[in-house]
Amino acid sequence: MRREIELNSNGLDTLDDYLVECGRLFDFPSFYTNNIDELYEFIQTYTDKNLSLYWSNTKDAQNKLGQDFYRLKEVFDLISSQYSEFRFYVNE
């Protein structure tokens, strides 16, 4: 069964906020240390790829995160390109 996850930018202000929220949403093991390299590795290793990730309010995220927005988006785009069953959607 396909799982759907929403990463909502409301209330998230820093890259660390997003990384913590991703750890919670993806239900990563407790040894996840909230860094962007681990986000990529943990999605690959500990996550069922049969899911849809919806990132909502991305305009807000882009304004708050600056270049970190693109770093985070790149992780999701990369996973999506490597695993056809992982679908990534950006909602402004």
Secondary structure, DSSP 8 states (H G I E B T S, - for coil): --EEEEEE-TT--SHHHHHHHHHHHTT--TT----HHHHHHHHHHHS-S-EEEEEE-HHHHHHHHTHHHHHHHHHHHHHHHH-TTEEEEEE-
